[in-house]
């Protein structure tokens, strides 16, 4: 694995850890809304760690492409819903 890929995976793990910490703090105030998000990010952190250990970066890159496409579709759908004629 190249050094740049290790750095990217390490930074992704740090970002996911920060998301777990922030959403964990938010769970204390609004647990009904935030608890599913916290659990999803925790699962994502575990999956990222195992991908890093198994050196399967290509799987995470394919996953990144699919998530980017889904995010784009979600933005398009939200703008259509937001600006639909009444």
ChimeraX commands (.cxc) that place a marker at each C-alpha (Angstrom):
marker #1 position 0.00,0.00,0.00 radius 0.5
marker #1 position 1.35,3.39,-0.91 radius 0.5
marker #1 position 2.05,6.05,1.68 radius 0.5
marker #1 position -0.63,8.38,0.28 radius 0.5
marker #1 position -3.28,5.68,0.64 radius 0.5
marker #1 position -2.25,5.01,4.24 radius 0.5
marker #1 position -2.49,8.72,4.98 radius 0.5
marker #1 position -5.92,8.92,3.40 radius 0.5
marker #1 position -7.23,5.94,5.35 radius 0.5
marker #1 position -5.76,7.35,8.57 radius 0.5
marker #1 position -7.42,10.73,8.00 radius 0.5
marker #1 position -10.72,9.01,7.14 radius 0.5
marker #1 position -10.51,7.06,10.39 radius 0.5
marker #1 position -9.84,10.27,12.33 radius 0.5
marker #1 position -12.81,11.98,10.67 radius 0.5
marker #1 position -15.08,9.05,11.46 radius 0.5
marker #1 position -13.85,9.01,15.06 radius 0.5
marker #1 position -14.67,12.73,15.31 radius 0.5
marker #1 position -18.14,12.07,13.90 radius 0.5
marker #1 position -18.69,9.32,16.47 radius 0.5
marker #1 position -17.57,11.62,19.27 radius 0.5
marker #1 position -19.70,14.57,18.10 radius 0.5
marker #1 position -22.80,12.51,17.50 radius 0.5
marker #1 position -22.24,10.72,20.81 radius 0.5
marker #1 position -22.35,14.06,22.57 radius 0.5
marker #1 position -25.49,15.01,20.65 radius 0.5
marker #1 position -27.13,11.73,21.68 radius 0.5
marker #1 position -27.20,13.00,25.24 radius 0.5
marker #1 position -29.59,15.77,24.20 radius 0.5
marker #1 position -31.54,14.32,21.28 radius 0.5
marker #1 position -31.11,10.57,21.47 radius 0.5
marker #1 position -34.15,9.60,19.37 radius 0.5
marker #1 position -32.90,11.45,16.29 radius 0.5
marker #1 position -29.15,11.04,16.63 radius 0.5
marker #1 position -28.76,7.47,17.94 radius 0.5
marker #1 position -29.23,5.76,14.52 radius 0.5
marker #1 position -26.68,8.13,12.98 radius 0.5
marker #1 position -24.20,7.38,15.75 radius 0.5
marker #1 position -24.59,3.65,15.27 radius 0.5
marker #1 position -24.20,3.95,11.48 radius 0.5
marker #1 position -21.00,5.98,11.82 radius 0.5
marker #1 position -19.64,3.55,14.40 radius 0.5
marker #1 position -20.24,0.66,12.00 radius 0.5
marker #1 position -18.57,2.68,9.24 radius 0.5
marker #1 position -15.54,3.24,11.48 radius 0.5
marker #1 position -15.23,-0.49,12.15 radius 0.5
marker #1 position -15.55,-1.33,8.45 radius 0.5
marker #1 position -12.91,1.28,7.56 radius 0.5
marker #1 position -10.55,-0.19,10.14 radius 0.5
marker #1 position -10.96,-3.71,8.76 radius 0.5
marker #1 position -10.47,-2.48,5.20 radius 0.5
marker #1 position -7.26,-0.82,6.34 radius 0.5
marker #1 position -6.04,-4.01,8.00 radius 0.5
marker #1 position -6.88,-6.20,5.00 radius 0.5
marker #1 position -5.31,-3.71,2.58 radius 0.5
marker #1 position -8.45,-3.60,0.48 radius 0.5
marker #1 position -8.32,0.05,-0.51 radius 0.5
marker #1 position -9.93,-0.64,-3.89 radius 0.5
marker #1 position -13.13,-1.67,-2.09 radius 0.5
marker #1 position -13.28,1.62,-0.23 radius 0.5
marker #1 position -12.61,3.54,-3.45 radius 0.5
marker #1 position -15.51,1.75,-5.16 radius 0.5
marker #1 position -17.67,2.44,-2.12 radius 0.5
marker #1 position -16.64,6.08,-2.22 radius 0.5
marker #1 position -17.77,6.36,-5.85 radius 0.5
marker #1 position -21.17,4.80,-5.06 radius 0.5
marker #1 position -21.69,7.02,-2.02 radius 0.5
marker #1 position -20.81,10.09,-4.09 radius 0.5
marker #1 position -23.40,9.09,-6.69 radius 0.5
marker #1 position -26.03,8.47,-3.99 radius 0.5
marker #1 position -25.22,11.82,-2.38 radius 0.5
marker #1 position -25.61,13.59,-5.70 radius 0.5
marker #1 position -28.97,11.90,-6.25 radius 0.5
marker #1 position -30.06,12.89,-2.73 radius 0.5
marker #1 position -29.13,16.53,-3.40 radius 0.5
marker #1 position -31.04,16.48,-6.68 radius 0.5
marker #1 position -34.09,14.93,-5.03 radius 0.5
marker #1 position -33.98,17.42,-2.14 radius 0.5
marker #1 position -33.80,20.40,-4.50 radius 0.5
marker #1 position -36.67,19.04,-6.58 radius 0.5
marker #1 position -38.71,18.56,-3.41 radius 0.5
marker #1 position -37.73,21.99,-2.07 radius 0.5
marker #1 position -38.50,23.95,-5.22 radius 0.5
marker #1 position -41.49,22.01,-6.55 radius 0.5
marker #1 position -44.49,24.07,-7.63 radius 0.5
marker #1 position -47.26,24.29,-5.09 radius 0.5
marker link #1:1,2 radius 0.2
marker link #1:2,3 radius 0.2
marker link #1:3,4 radius 0.2
marker link #1:4,5 radius 0.2
marker link #1:5,6 radius 0.2
marker link #1:6,7 radius 0.2
marker link #1:7,8 radius 0.2
marker link #1:8,9 radius 0.2
marker link #1:9,10 radius 0.2
marker link #1:10,11 radius 0.2
marker link #1:11,12 radius 0.2
marker link #1:12,13 radius 0.2
marker link #1:13,14 radius 0.2
marker link #1:14,15 radius 0.2
marker link #1:15,16 radius 0.2
marker link #1:16,17 radius 0.2
marker link #1:17,18 radius 0.2
marker link #1:18,19 radius 0.2
marker link #1:19,20 radius 0.2
marker link #1:20,21 radius 0.2
marker link #1:21,22 radius 0.2
marker link #1:22,23 radius 0.2
marker link #1:23,24 radius 0.2
marker link #1:24,25 radius 0.2
marker link #1:25,26 radius 0.2
marker link #1:26,27 radius 0.2
marker link #1:27,28 radius 0.2
marker link #1:28,29 radius 0.2
marker link #1:29,30 radius 0.2
marker link #1:30,31 radius 0.2
marker link #1:31,32 radius 0.2
marker link #1:32,33 radius 0.2
marker link #1:33,34 radius 0.2
marker link #1:34,35 radius 0.2
marker link #1:35,36 radius 0.2
marker link #1:36,37 radius 0.2
marker link #1:37,38 radius 0.2
marker link #1:38,39 radius 0.2
marker link #1:39,40 radius 0.2
marker link #1:40,41 radius 0.2
marker link #1:41,42 radius 0.2
marker link #1:42,43 radius 0.2
marker link #1:43,44 radius 0.2
marker link #1:44,45 radius 0.2
marker link #1:45,46 radius 0.2
marker link #1:46,47 radius 0.2
marker link #1:47,48 radius 0.2
marker link #1:48,49 radius 0.2
marker link #1:49,50 radius 0.2
marker link #1:50,51 radius 0.2
marker link #1:51,52 radius 0.2
marker link #1:52,53 radius 0.2
marker link #1:53,54 radius 0.2
marker link #1:54,55 radius 0.2
marker link #1:55,56 radius 0.2
marker link #1:56,57 radius 0.2
marker link #1:57,58 radius 0.2
marker link #1:58,59 radius 0.2
marker link #1:59,60 radius 0.2
marker link #1:60,61 radius 0.2
marker link #1:61,62 radius 0.2
marker link #1:62,63 radius 0.2
marker link #1:63,64 radius 0.2
marker link #1:64,65 radius 0.2
marker link #1:65,66 radius 0.2
marker link #1:66,67 radius 0.2
marker link #1:67,68 radius 0.2
marker link #1:68,69 radius 0.2
marker link #1:69,70 radius 0.2
marker link #1:70,71 radius 0.2
marker link #1:71,72 radius 0.2
marker link #1:72,73 radius 0.2
marker link #1:73,74 radius 0.2
marker link #1:74,75 radius 0.2
marker link #1:75,76 radius 0.2
marker link #1:76,77 radius 0.2
marker link #1:77,78 radius 0.2
marker link #1:78,79 radius 0.2
marker link #1:79,80 radius 0.2
marker link #1:80,81 radius 0.2
marker link #1:81,82 radius 0.2
marker link #1:82,83 radius 0.2
marker link #1:83,84 radius 0.2
marker link #1:84,85 radius 0.2
marker link #1:85,86 radius 0.2
view
